[in-house]
Amino acid sequence: MNTGGCATHASRTVCAEDLGGEEIGRSEVPSQMLTVDMVTEAPRKMSTQDRINEVLDNCPMSNPMPCLAEVQRLNEQLMSEILARHKED
C-alpha cells in the first residue's frame, strides 16, 4: 500500500489530496500544537530504485566495491520486478 503524501496525526491519517490544496497555515489548529514529534510520516516501503540511490549516495569512494556489489544485486532485483510487472500486463 503506497501512502504517498500522507501523515498521521493523533491517530488520524491525512493525505495531501484531503487538504484540497489549501494552505496549511489557514488551519483552525493553533500553530503551537503542530510540533514535529506529534506528526509522524506514514510508513512507506522504499522502492528498489530508492535503495540503489541510497547505496550510491552513502558509498565511500575509498572502498566502493561492497557498494557496487549491492547495487548490482539491487539492479538484478529491479529487473526482476520490471519483468514481473510486464508479465502482469
Buried (B, 14 or more C-beta within 10 A) or exposed (E): EEBEEBBBEEEEEBEEEEEEEEEEEEEEEEEEEEEEEEEEEBEEEEEBEEBBBEBBEEBEEEEEEEBEEBBEEBEEEBEEEEEEEEEEE
